[in-house]
């Protein structure tokens, strides 16, 4: 929710600000993935192996 005060400044509530930041972060991640598909695949592989090793230890 956005409100405008008497001095014409706009204030945004926390949930909308967090939503905006999340959207910006996902847009950056998509742009990175499109620009560098090899690096994205390597990163996904490393994260996948780390997850498997974490679950294997249980």
N, C-alpha and C positions, 0 to 999 in steps of 0.2 A: 504494500500500500504506500502511495506517495502522497505527501501533504505539502502544501505551500504555506509558509508562515507570513506574518505581516510584513517582514522586510524582504519578501519575494525570494527567499531561499527555499530550495526543495529538500525535503528530508525523506529518506527511504527507510522502511523498516528492515530489520535484520534478515528476515526470510527472503525478501526480494533481492537484497544485496548478495546473499549467499547463492541464490539461484543464478544471478548474473555472473558471479565468479565461476561457478561450476560450468556454466555454458561457455564462458570464455576459455576455460581450461580444456574442455572437450574439443572446442574448435581448434585450439593450438595443437592438441594431440592428433586430430585428423589431418591437419596441414602437415605436421611432421611425418605422419605415416604415408601421405601421398608423395611427399618430397623425397623421403628416404626409405623405400620399402625394405631394403636389405638390412638396414639398422633396426627397423621395426621388427623384422623377423628374428634377428639375433636377440633383441631385448625380450621378445616373447619367449624364445627358447630358454634363455637364462632364467627368467621368472618361473617358467614351467618346471625346469629342473630343480630350482630351489624349493618350489612347492612340493614336488614329488619327494625330495629328500627330507623335507620337514614331516610329511605324512608317513614316510617309511619308518621314521624313528619312533613311532608310537607303539 
